[in-house]
């Protein structure tokens, strides 16, 4: 229904100026007014084609609309020319009504004498702009047009005086006092050390530090850094997992007037290398072994002090801050974020803007000395800074959890409950998972009353579900960026003007403006770019003056030498109550599962592949994804003569991009669709099919009955359809269990008994069919399995855990073709040889097998889990024989008497509690499946050895499944009987961060009392079961590559 028309309130002087403008430019009054009306509609909607229909009266309609074309570059003089014929055809009636398709009509009355102009609202295209407000905007627009030379249509002012005062001044009246005595981050924390010296500052899984201890450690580290030559203004790299040592080192760097850059050990070496070069890092404090990315750089490595090695009882009445003058404007740290140039951009944060950030948070998310903030975000993010330092400002506690726990919401909930966490910062997708999987979440997380959401758009349905399940808690929608503070909104408050919770209003000492591309403020309800200013924004980007000039611009509304605005590239619109509704991205920067990704950066890395001629990357939302994008899709045009698959290109990207930035699937095209301007028309790119998410290669069908039968077995066991006959079982996600199941089915279908290691020779349906048809020699069985035989380095020998060596194929793949890799599988798996019964005998057998490839050292040995006992004995026997053993690497493989528990009953309880905890993490259906599987496993472990013994007596062939359990039990019995002797060589222990709960902590995993050489401990995120999987295995291999010389 149309509204009552609103008349433009033009003074006589303003009307006279309009008439003079028309006379000077030889245009009609109608021509000017309709052109200005069209410009107004474009400013409201951004629609480049506007349909106008002129008629003699309001009741009549002209069936032939005039299409007006506009863009940000359209000059008003050019727009006038489009209206000359339209105005001439519609200028005779006493009252003219110009209908538009944009929700407003223009009403012109008696343009020859005492003329007037009105606007009528006809539709709810923009529900927040009334006809009266539109009339005011048109008046301001006409004043701008008639008082200046011709400008582009987006450069004229639009806000009335009252709107300007409300939007620019009242809604940005956020000034709040900051303390004058503590002007740096470490001064603030020093004050808190004096106030609450014995409060817990940092919690880890097995350690904690009071404020007194943390400060004592930081002061000691600061002195050490000073002696190493670190001075004010330098940039220091910190290469740690999140820990007490890392946080103490952060403080120590700032005490010396320097700035730190956190290097996430989980990120690819190529990215770490870029960051180190870009920041010109000369000193690296590292709790890890030296990463390979440092090989070509002159960087001094500084070992951190071990917090556990001594006491750090600092006297809070003594000021031990090194005498280095530090000002609030000094850089305190640098965070690297995604860059459109293909390189990460370093954001320079000052003490002032971070102090303002924390006081802003405190005003909206209060903390007390009894509160606990969980630290779970990636170290490369601004969220991690909030989680680490914000609690320390107020005497609260920072509780560190591993990245593995964040990926397992059930485990995360357990930790939140156990540690009585009160504050958490997370993305909506993780919040949704917690609410879906946690029964009685209100009771379990009764202490967790402050949930801060960010990183993705928050939907109303999730907000409502949160308040339904957690009525006692607050959900804060926090809009902030690496470059600075933004806005906050308490979702418990009403928001009648938006379907989803808004992002709120400007935080204290922060100014937020919504501007168009010409930096003109937009009215309420109109979409504009979110620009932030005030004390909360960073200084700028490191060594990027051109980008700084584009993104960190002078504040147009609060002039001053140091007043800057940051153009975020995000879009939003004001709501009538002053809150801002987030409306997405302006450019091609997107968020994937909460991580910011610039598509141009991903495209730049893909272009480095020799097969790629052109590439376009777009975000993709899976059908089951409720909000936000969860993956990327890359469309490529290949170089002539290249046929590389999408998988090969993804493999290429694994060392160059974080996991979330690697496209989930890559679609080859002959050419990209183009729009009339010759640019790629992204809207016309083909939608990925669900099947392509699983694989993007050409499907090769079976060529005979043998391949048909094999293909059916593979698809049934792997749960993937369709499968090509040339697909590797490992690329399809096959593991030891699925391979055994495949071979069992093959044995049943074809009556052929195949050894497990056959899968290394025949990992596709086509290759396995060749063996079954007798076209390819099967080969003789051996404990030594060649996994990857190419390369010039000394081989790496990988000893089984429970018998098989399939898990080590991933290590060979990640190491690359320059590293030969052999597996050592247990004797007896072939069904023809007897399993060996002692660790000493097994080790001797493996050495004999190993020497068929490499008669003499140096040897490199590694083993996961149970394999640790065998590589230990192998190393001992080799050294006893005078051979060089250069590497003995234990992958979360403890000694036979690890772990130890305070009481014998605790060990039994531990085994029970493992299952109780696992059941507690599952819903009812998952509990049933878990119980079924565990029951089946225990029955197999109990009865299969008996069945195997009977079958052996009767000279019957054991099925693979029985044989596998018999061999595994024989290995377990051998390790239980093993009596360790001392070892004088060096070892490396890759220790999972999450060790069995309740055990006596031992960083050496039990080897310390037997090994007299050096023991290097490398802690890997996750637990025992994740050590050999996904990104955790990537971390293992990155460190392993450094050790294989």
HUSUL-V25457 format. One record per residue. N is the residue number from 1. RES is the residue in one small letter. PSI is psi as a letter, one per 40 degrees, with the letter a starting at -180 (999 if undefined). OMEGA is omega in whole degrees, -180 to 180 (NA if undefined). Layout:
{{N	RES	PSI	OMEGA} {N	RES	PSI	OMEGA}}
This chain:
{{1	x	h	-178} {2	x	i	179} {3	x	i	174} {4	x	h	-179} {5	x	i	176} {6	x	h	-177} {7	x	h	177} {8	x	h	-180} {9	x	g	-179} {10	x	h	176} {11	x	i	179} {12	x	d	179} {13	x	d	-180} {14	x	d	179} {15	x	d	178} {16	x	d	179} {17	x	d	179} {18	x	d	180} {19	x	d	179} {20	x	d	180} {21	x	d	180} {22	x	d	-180} {23	x	d	-178} {24	x	d	-176} {25	x	e	176} {26	x	f	177} {27	x	i	178} {28	x	i	178} {29	x	d	179} {30	x	d	180} {31	x	d	180} {32	x	d	-174} {33	x	d	-179} {34	x	d	178} {35	x	d	178} {36	x	d	177} {37	x	d	178} {38	x	d	178} {39	x	d	179} {40	x	d	180} {41	x	d	177} {42	x	d	178} {43	x	d	179} {44	x	d	-166} {45	x	d	-174} {46	x	e	179} {47	x	h	-173} {48	x	e	177} {49	x	h	-177} {50	x	h	-179} {51	x	h	178} {52	x	i	178} {53	x	h	179} {54	x	i	179} {55	x	i	-177} {56	x	d	179} {57	x	i	-179} {58	x	d	-178} {59	x	e	-177} {60	x	i	177} {61	x	i	175} {62	x	h	-173} {63	x	e	-179} {64	x	g	-179} {65	x	i	173} {66	x	h	-179} {67	x	h	180} {68	x	h	-179} {69	x	h	180} {70	x	i	172} {71	x	i	179} {72	x	d	-177} {73	x	e	-178} {74	x	h	174} {75	x	i	-179} {76	x	d	179} {77	x	d	176} {78	x	d	178} {79	x	d	178} {80	x	d	-179} {81	x	d	179} {82	x	d	-173} {83	x	e	-178} {84	x	d	180} {85	x	d	180} {86	x	d	-178} {87	x	d	-180} {88	x	d	-178} {89	x	e	-174} {90	x	f	-175} {91	x	e	-174} {92	x	d	-174} {93	x	i	178} {94	x	d	178} {95	x	h	180} {96	x	h	174} {97	x	h	179} {98	x	h	-180} {99	x	i	174} {100	x	i	176} {101	x	e	-175} {102	x	e	174} {103	x	e	178} {104	x	i	173} {105	x	i	177} {106	x	h	-179} {107	x	h	-179} {108	x	h	-176} {109	x	h	172} {110	x	g	-177} {111	x	e	-178} {112	x	d	-176} {113	x	b	-176} {114	x	g	-169} {115	x	i	176} {116	x	i	-177} {117	x	h	177} {118	x	i	176} {119	x	h	179} {120	x	h	178} {121	x	h	-175} {122	x	e	-178} {123	x	i	-177} {124	x	f	-180} {125	x	d	173} {126	x	g	-171} {127	x	e	-173} {128	x	e	179} {129	x	h	179} {130	x	i	177} {131	x	d	179} {132	x	d	179} {133	x	d	178} {134	x	d	177} {135	x	d	177} {136	x	d	180} {137	x	d	179} {138	x	d	177} {139	x	d	180} {140	x	d	-180} {141	x	d	179} {142	x	d	177} {143	x	d	179} {144	x	d	-179} {145	x	d	-174} {146	x	e	-178} {147	x	e	-179} {148	x	i	174} {149	x	i	-177} {150	x	h	178} {151	x	i	171} {152	x	i	-170} {153	x	e	-177} {154	x	e	-174} {155	x	e	180} {156	x	i	175} {157	x	i	-179} {158	x	d	-175} {159	x	i	172} {160	x	i	-179} {161	x	d	-179} {162	x	d	178} {163	x	d	179} {164	x	d	-179} {165	x	d	-178} {166	x	d	-173} {167	x	d	-174} {168	x	d	-174} {169	x	d	-174} {170	x	d	-178} {171	x	e	177} {172	x	f	176} {173	x	g	-171} {174	x	e	-174} {175	x	h	-179} {176	x	h	-176} {177	x	i	173} {178	x	i	-179} {179	x	i	-180} {180	x	d	-175} {181	x	d	180} {182	x	h	-174} {183	x	e	177} {184	x	i	-178} {185	x	d	-177} {186	x	d	174} {187	x	d	178} {188	x	d	-178} {189	x	d	176} {190	x	d	177} {191	x	d	-179} {192	x	d	175} {193	x	d	180} {194	x	d	-177} {195	x	d	-175} {196	x	g	-174} {197	x	d	-174} {198	x	e	171} {199	x	i	176} {200	x	h	179} {201	x	d	-175} {202	x	h	173} {203	x	h	166} {204	x	a	-179} {205	x	d	-176} {206	x	e	-178} {207	x	i	171} {208	x	i	179} {209	x	h	173} {210	x	i	176} {211	x	d	178} {212	x	d	-177} {213	x	d	179} {214	x	d	-179} {215	x	d	177} {216	x	d	178} {217	x	d	-179} {218	x	d	179} {219	x	d	178} {220	x	d	179} {221	x	d	179} {222	x	d	177} {223	x	d	179} {224	x	d	179} {225	x	d	179} {226	x	d	179} {227	x	d	179} {228	x	e	177} {229	x	e	180} {230	x	h	-177} {231	x	i	-179} {232	x	i	174} {233	x	e	180} {234	x	i	177} {235	x	h	-174} {236	x	h	176} {237	x	h	175} {238	x	h	-176} {239	x	g	-174} {240	x	i	153} {241	x	i	179} {242	x	h	-173} {243	x	i	175} {244	x	d	-179} {245	x	d	-179} {246	x	d	-178} {247	x	d	176} {248	x	d	179} {249	x	d	175} {250	x	d	179} {251	x	d	-179} {252	x	d	178} {253	x	d	-179} {254	x	d	177} {255	x	d	-179} {256	x	e	178} {257	x	e	-180} {258	x	i	178} {259	x	i	180} {260	x	i	170} {261	x	h	-179} {262	x	h	178} {263	x	h	-179} {264	x	h	-179} {265	x	e	-178} {266	x	e	-177} {267	x	i	-178} {268	x	i	179} {269	x	d	-178} {270	x	d	179} {271	x	d	177} {272	x	d	-179} {273	x	d	178} {274	x	d	-179} {275	x	d	-179} {276	x	d	179} {277	x	d	-177} {278	x	d	-178} {279	x	e	-179} {280	x	f	-179} {281	x	h	178} {282	x	e	179} {283	x	h	179} {284	x	h	173} {285	x	h	-170} {286	x	h	173} {287	x	e	-180} {288	x	i	172} {289	x	i	-175} {290	x	h	-180} {291	x	i	-177} {292	x	d	-179} {293	x	e	-179} {294	x	e	-171} {295	x	d	-175} {296	x	e	-176} {297	x	i	179} {298	x	g	-178} {299	x	h	178} {300	x	h	180} {301	x	h	178} {302	x	h	178} {303	x	h	178} {304	x	i	173} {305	x	h	178} {306	x	h	-178} {307	x	d	-177} {308	x	e	-172} {309	x	e	-177} {310	x	i	-179} {311	x	i	180} {312	x	f	-179} {313	x	g	-178} {314	x	i	174} {315	x	h	-175} {316	x	e	179} {317	x	e	179} {318	x	h	179} {319	x	h	-177} {320	x	f	177} {321	x	h	178} {322	x	i	-175} {323	x	g	175} {324	x	h	-179} {325	x	h	180} {326	x	h	-179} {327	x	i	179} {328	x	d	-178} {329	x	e	-179} {330	x	i	177} {331	x	h	178} {332	x	d	175} {333	x	i	179} {334	x	h	175} {335	x	h	-179} {336	x	h	-178} {337	x	i	-175} {338	x	i	-177} {339	x	h	-179} {340	x	e	179} {341	x	e	-175} {342	x	e	178} {343	x	i	176} {344	x	i	-180} {345	x	h	179} {346	x	h	-180} {347	x	h	-175} {348	x	h	180} {349	x	h	179} {350	x	i	176} {351	x	d	-176} {352	x	d	-174} {353	x	d	178} {354	x	d	176} {355	x	d	178} {356	x	d	180} {357	x	d	-176} {358	x	d	175} {359	x	d	176} {360	x	d	177} {361	x	d	-178} {362	x	d	180} {363	x	d	-177} {364	x	d	179} {365	x	g	-174} {366	x	i	175} {367	x	i	175} {368	x	i	-177} {369	x	e	-180} {370	x	e	-176} {371	x	i	-179} {372	x	h	178} {373	x	h	-178} {374	x	h	177} {375	x	h	-175} {376	x	e	-176} {377	x	i	177} {378	x	i	-175} {379	x	e	-180} {380	x	e	-174} {381	x	i	175} {382	x	d	178} {383	x	d	180} {384	x	d	177} {385	x	d	178} {386	x	d	-176} {387	x	d	-176} {388	x	d	-169} {389	x	d	-178} {390	x	d	178} {391	x	d	-177} {392	x	e	176} {393	x	d	-168} {394	x	e	177} {395	x	e	178} {396	x	a	-174} {397	x	i	172} {398	x	h	-177} {399	x	h	-174} {400	x	h	172} {401	x	i	-176} {402	x	i	176} {403	x	d	179} {404	x	d	179} {405	x	d	179} {406	x	d	180} {407	x	e	178} {408	x	g	-175} {409	x	d	-180} {410	x	d	177} {411	x	d	179} {412	x	d	179} {413	x	d	177} {414	x	d	-179} {415	x	d	179} {416	x	d	179} {417	x	d	-176} {418	x	d	-176} {419	x	e	177} {420	x	f	-179} {421	x	i	-179} {422	x	d	-177} {423	x	h	177} {424	x	i	175} {425	x	h	-173} {426	x	i	178} {427	x	i	-178} {428	x	d	-178} {429	x	d	178} {430	x	d	177} {431	x	d	-180} {432	x	d	180} {433	x	d	-179} {434	x	d	-179} {435	x	d	-177} {436	x	d	-170} {437	x	e	-172} {438	x	h	175} {439	x	h	179} {440	x	f	-176} {441	x	d	-179} {442	x	d	180} {443	x	d	-176} {444	x	d	-177} {445	x	f	-177} {446	x	d	179} {447	x	d	-175} {448	x	g	-173} {449	x	e	-179} {450	x	h	179} {451	x	h	-179} {452	x	h	-175} {453	x	i	179} {454	x	i	175} {455	x	d	179} {456	x	i	177} {457	x	h	178} {458	x	h	-179} {459	x	i	-177} {460	x	d	-178} {461	x	d	179} {462	x	d	178} {463	x	d	-180} {464	x	d	179} {465	x	d	177} {466	x	d	-176} {467	x	d	175} {468	x	d	-177} {469	x	d	-176} {470	x	g	-176} {471	x	e	-178} {472	x	e	-170} {473	x	i	176} {474	x	i	175} {475	x	h	-177} {476	x	h	175} {477	x	h	-171} {478	x	h	175} {479	x	h	177} {480	x	i	-178} {481	x	i	174} {482	x	d	-176} {483	x	e	179} {484	x	i	180} {485	x	i	178} {486	x	b	-172} {487	x	i	177} {488	x	i	176} {489	x	h	176} {490	x	h	-174} {491	x	e	176} {492	x	e	179} {493	x	i	179} {494	x	i	174} {495	x	g	-172} {496	x	e	-172} {497	x	e	-178} {498	x	i	-180} {499	x	d	176} {500	x	i	178} {501	x	h	177} {502	x	i	177} {503	x	e	171} {504	x	a	-177} {505	x	i	-175} {506	x	h	177} {507	x	i	179} {508	x	h	180} {509	x	f	177} {510	x	i	174} {511	x	h	-179} {512	x	h	178} {513	x	i	172} {514	x	h	-172} {515	x	i	173} {516	x	a	-174} {517	x	e	175} {518	x	e	178} {519	x	f	173} {520	x	h	177} {521	x	i	179} {522	x	i	178} {523	x	i	174} {524	x	h	177} {525	x	e	-179} {526	x	h	-177} {527	x	h	177} {528	x	i	178} {529	x	h	178} {530	x	h	178} {531	x	h	-176} {532	x	i	179} {533	x	a	-180} {534	x	a	-176} {535	x	e	-172} {536	x	e	-176} {537	x	i	-179} {538	x	i	-179} {539	x	d	-178} {540	x	a	179} {541	x	i	-180} {542	x	h	173} {543	x	f	180} {544	x	g	-175} {545	x	d	-178} {546	x	d	179} {547	x	d	177} {548	x	d	-180} {549	x	d	180} {550	x	d	-171} {551	x	d	178} {552	x	g	-174} {553	x	i	177} {554	x	i	177} {555	x	h	-176} {556	x	e	-171} {557	x	e	176} {558	x	g	-176} {559	x	i	179} {560	x	i	-175} {561	x	d	-175} {562	x	e	-178} {563	x	h	-177} {564	x	i	171} {565	x	h	174} {566	x	h	177} {567	x	h	-170} {568	x	d	-172} {569	x	e	175} {570	x	i	179} {571	x	i	178} {572	x	i	174} {573	x	i	176} {574	x	i	169} {575	x	i	-176} {576	x	d	-179} {577	x	e	178} {578	x	e	175} {579	x	i	-179} {580	x	h	176} {581	x	h	-180} {582	x	h	-174} {583	x	e	176} {584	x	a	-175} {585	x	i	177} {586	x	d	-176} {587	x	a	-178} {588	x	f	174} {589	x	h	-176} {590	x	i	173} {591	x	h	179} {592	x	h	-178} {593	x	f	177} {594	x	e	179} {595	x	h	179} {596	x	h	-179} {597	x	h	173} {598	x	h	-174} {599	x	d	179} {600	x	d	178} {601	x	d	179} {602	x	d	178} {603	x	d	179} {604	x	d	179} {605	x	d	180} {606	x	d	179} {607	x	e	179} {608	x	e	179} {609	x	h	-175} {610	x	e	-178} {611	x	e	-170} {612	x	h	176} {613	x	d	178} {614	x	i	-180} {615	x	i	171} {616	x	h	180} {617	x	h	180} {618	x	i	175} {619	x	i	-177} {620	x	h	178} {621	x	h	-180} {622	x	i	-179} {623	x	d	-178} {624	x	e	180} {625	x	h	-173} {626	x	d	-178} {627	x	i	176} {628	x	i	178} {629	x	i	-179} {630	x	e	179} {631	x	i	178} {632	x	i	174} {633	x	h	177} {634	x	h	173} {635	x	h	-177} {636	x	i	165} {637	x	h	-175} {638	x	i	170} {639	x	i	-180} {640	x	h	177} {641	x	e	-178} {642	x	h	-179} {643	x	e	-177} {644	x	i	-179} {645	x	i	176} {646	x	d	179} {647	x	d	179} {648	x	d	179} {649	x	d	177} {650	x	d	176} {651	x	d	179} {652	x	d	-176} {653	x	e	-174} {654	x	d	-179} {655	x	e	-173} {656	x	d	-175} {657	x	i	172} {658	x	i	-175} {659	x	d	-176} {660	x	e	-178} {661	x	e	178} {662	x	h	-179} {663	x	h	-179} {664	x	d	175} {665	x	i	-173} {666	x	h	-173} {667	x	h	178} {668	x	i	179} {669	x	i	175} {670	x	d	179} {671	x	i	180} {672	x	i	173} {673	x	h	-177} {674	x	i	174} {675	x	i	-177} {676	x	d	180} {677	x	e	179} {678	x	e	178} {679	x	i	179} {680	x	h	178} {681	x	g	-175} {682	x	d	-180} {683	x	d	-178} {684	x	e	177} {685	x	i	-176} {686	x	i	177} {687	x	h	178} {688	x	i	175} {689	x	i	-177} {690	x	d	-179} {691	x	d	-177} {692	x	d	177} {693	x	d	-180} {694	x	d	-178} {695	x	i	-176} {696	x	f	180} {697	x	i	179} {698	x	h	-180} {699	x	h	175} {700	x	h	-175} {701	x	i	177} {702	x	i	-177} {703	x	e	177} {704	x	a	-176} {705	x	d	179} {706	x	d	180} {707	x	d	177} {708	x	d	-180} {709	x	d	179} {710	x	d	-178} {711	x	d	178} {712	x	d	178} {713	x	d	-178} {714	x	d	-177} {715	x	d	-180} {716	x	d	-175} {717	x	d	-178} {718	x	e	178} {719	x	f	-179} {720	x	h	177} {721	x	h	1} {722	x	i	175} {723	x	h	176} {724	x	i	-178} {725	x	e	177} {726	x	e	177} {727	x	h	176} {728	x	h	179} {729	x	d	-179} {730	x	d	177} {731	x	d	179} {732	x	e	177} {733	x	e	-180} {734	x	h	177} {735	x	a	-176} {736	x	d	-177} {737	x	d	-178} {738	x	d	177} {739	x	d	178} {740	x	d	180} {741	x	d	178} {742	x	d	-178} {743	x	d	176} {744	x	d	180} {745	x	d	178} {746	x	d	179} {747	x	d	-179} {748	x	d	-175} {749	x	d	-172} {750	x	e	-179} {751	x	f	-179} {752	x	h	179} {753	x	h	-176} {754	x	h	176} {755	x	i	-177} {756	x	d	-175} {757	x	e	177} {758	x	d	-176} {759	x	d	176} {760	x	d	176} {761	x	d	-172} {762	x	g	-176} {763	x	e	176} {764	x	i	178} {765	x	d	-177} {766	x	d	-178} {767	x	d	180} {768	x	d	178} {769	x	d	178} {770	x	d	179} {771	x	d	-179} {772	x	d	178} {773	x	e	-179} {774	x	e	-179} {775	x	e	-176} {776	x	h	-179} {777	x	h	-179} {778	x	d	-179} {779	x	i	180} {780	x	i	-177} {781	x	i	178} {782	x	i	174} {783	x	d	-180} {784	x	h	-177} {785	x	h	177} {786	x	h	-179} {787	x	d	178} {788	x	h	-170} {789	x	e	180} {790	x	i	172} {791	x	i	-177} {792	x	e	-179} {793	x	i	172} {794	x	i	-176} {795	x	i	172} {796	x	h	-179} {797	x	h	-174} {798	x	h	-177} {799	x	h	-177} {800	x	i	169} {801	x	c	-178} {802	x	e	174} {803	x	d	-177} {804	x	i	-175} {805	x	e	-178} {806	x	d	-177} {807	x	d	-176} {808	x	e	178} {809	x	d	179} {810	x	d	178} {811	x	d	180} {812	x	d	-179} {813	x	d	-178} {814	x	d	179} {815	x	d	-180} {816	x	i	-171} {817	x	e	180} {818	x	e	-176} {819	x	h	175} {820	x	h	-179} {821	x	h	177} {822	x	i	173} {823	x	i	174} {824	x	h	-177} {825	x	i	-173} {826	x	h	174} {827	x	i	-179} {828	x	e	-179} {829	x	d	-179} {830	x	e	-180} {831	x	e	-179} {832	x	d	179} {833	x	i	179} {834	x	h	174} {835	x	i	178} {836	x	i	-168} {837	x	e	-180} {838	x	i	180} {839	x	d	-179} {840	x	d	-179} {841	x	d	179} {842	x	d	-180} {843	x	d	179} {844	x	d	178} {845	x	d	-179} {846	x	d	178} {847	x	d	178} {848	x	d	179} {849	x	d	-178} {850	x	d	-177} {851	x	e	174} {852	x	d	178} {853	x	d	-176} {854	x	g	-176} {855	x	d	-176} {856	x	i	-178} {857	x	a	7} {858	x	i	-178} {859	x	i	174} {860	x	h	-178} {861	x	i	173} {862	x	i	180} {863	x	i	178} {864	x	h	172} {865	x	b	-177} {866	x	d	-179} {867	x	e	-179} {868	x	d	-179} {869	x	d	-177} {870	x	d	180} {871	x	d	176} {872	x	d	-179} {873	x	d	176} {874	x	d	180} {875	x	d	-179} {876	x	d	-180} {877	x	d	180} {878	x	d	179} {879	x	d	178} {880	x	d	178} {881	x	e	178} {882	x	e	180} {883	x	i	177} {884	x	h	175} {885	x	h	-172} {886	x	d	-177} {887	x	h	170} {888	x	h	-172} {889	x	h	-180} {890	x	h	179} {891	x	g	-176} {892	x	f	-179} {893	x	h	-180} {894	x	i	175} {895	x	i	-178} {896	x	d	-180} {897	x	f	175} {898	x	i	1} {899	x	i	174} {900	x	i	-180} {901	x	i	-178} {902	x	d	180} {903	x	i	179} {904	x	d	-179} {905	x	d	-180} {906	x	d	179} {907	x	d	178} {908	x	d	179} {909	x	d	178} {910	x	d	-179} {911	x	d	179} {912	x	d	-175} {913	x	d	177} {914	x	d	-179} {915	x	d	178} {916	x	d	178} {917	x	d	180} {918	x	d	178} {919	x	d	180} {920	x	d	-179} {921	x	e	-170} {922	x	i	173} {923	x	a	-172} {924	x	d	-180} {925	x	d	-179} {926	x	d	177} {927	x	d	180} {928	x	d	180} {929	x	d	-179} {930	x	d	-179} {931	x	d	179} {932	x	d	-179} {933	x	d	-178} {934	x	d	177} {935	x	d	179} {936	x	d	-179} {937	x	d	-179} {938	x	d	177} {939	x	d	178} {940	x	d	-180} {941	x	d	-178} {942	x	d	-169} {943	x	d	-178} {944	x	d	176} {945	x	d	178} {946	x	d	179} {947	x	d	-180} {948	x	d	180} {949	x	d	179} {950	x	d	-179} {951	x	d	179} {952	x	d	179} {953	x	d	-177} {954	x	e	-179} {955	x	f	177} {956	x	i	178} {957	x	h	179} {958	x	h	172} {959	x	i	-180} {960	x	d	-175} {961	x	d	179} {962	x	d	-177} {963	x	d	-178} {964	x	d	-180} {965	x	d	179} {966	x	d	-180} {967	x	d	-180} {968	x	d	-180} {969	x	d	177} {970	x	d	179} {971	x	d	179} {972	x	d	179} {973	x	d	180} {974	x	d	-180} {975	x	d	178} {976	x	d	-179} {977	x	e	-171} {978	x	h	175} {979	x	h	-174} {980	x	i	170} {981	x	i	-177} {982	x	i	179} {983	x	h	-174} {984	x	e	-180} {985	x	a	179} {986	x	i	176} {987	x	i	175} {988	x	h	180} {989	x	h	172} {990	x	h	-171} {991	x	h	175} {992	x	h	-177} {993	x	d	180} {994	x	h	179} {995	x	i	-177} {996	x	h	-177} {997	x	h	176} {998	x	e	-179} {999	x	i	177} {1000	x	h	-176} {1001	x	h	177} {1002	x	h	-177} {1003	x	d	-180} {1004	x	e	-179} {1005	x	f	173} {1006	x	e	-176} {1007	x	e	-174} {1008	x	d	-177} {1009	x	e	180} {1010	x	d	-174} {1011	x	h	178} {1012	x	e	175} {1013	x	a	180} {1014	x	i	175} {1015	x	h	178} {1016	x	h	-180} {1017	x	h	175} {1018	x	h	-177} {1019	x	h	-179} {1020	x	h	178} {1021	x	i	176} {1022	x	a	-178} {1023	x	a	-176} {1024	x	d	-175} {1025	x	e	-180} {1026	x	e	-174} {1027	x	d	-174} {1028	x	f	-176} {1029	x	i	166} {1030	x	b	-173} {1031	x	d	179} {1032	x	d	177} {1033	x	d	175} {1034	x	d	179} {1035	x	d	179} {1036	x	d	-176} {1037	x	d	176} {1038	x	d	179} {1039	x	d	-178} {1040	x	d	-179} {1041	x	d	179} {1042	x	d	-174} {1043	x	e	-179} {1044	x	g	-175} {1045	x	999	NA}}
